[in-house]
């Protein structure tokens, strides 16, 4: 079970870094038409879009990546506790 827990931890961590990378690349003003940006958007948008739709509009700031990273951390801890037996 510890091997499965390590794999799940790795996947959660990689997805978190993908979201953080998206934020940094958007802040660096990388073209949304760049193939890497399109790939990152395709992977992260299914998680960020529903969060964005649930949150109130706050002007120019998109808080959905921060909420997603926080939610992923909580979910990661819950899955770890289930797999490793509290």
Residue pairs with C-beta under 8 A, 6 or more apart in sequence:
1 83
1 84
1 85
2 84
4 83
5 79
5 80
5 83
5 84
8 76
8 79
8 80
8 83
9 76
9 80
12 72
12 73
12 75
12 76
12 79
13 76
15 43
15 44
15 47
15 72
16 69
16 72
16 73
18 40
18 43
18 44
19 44
19 47
19 48
19 65
19 68
19 69
19 72
20 65
20 69
21 40
22 40
22 41
22 44
22 65
23 65
25 36
25 37
25 40
30 36
30 37
31 37
32 38
32 41
44 68
47 68
48 64
48 65
48 68
49 64
51 64
51 67
51 68
51 71
52 62
52 64
55 63
55 64
55 67
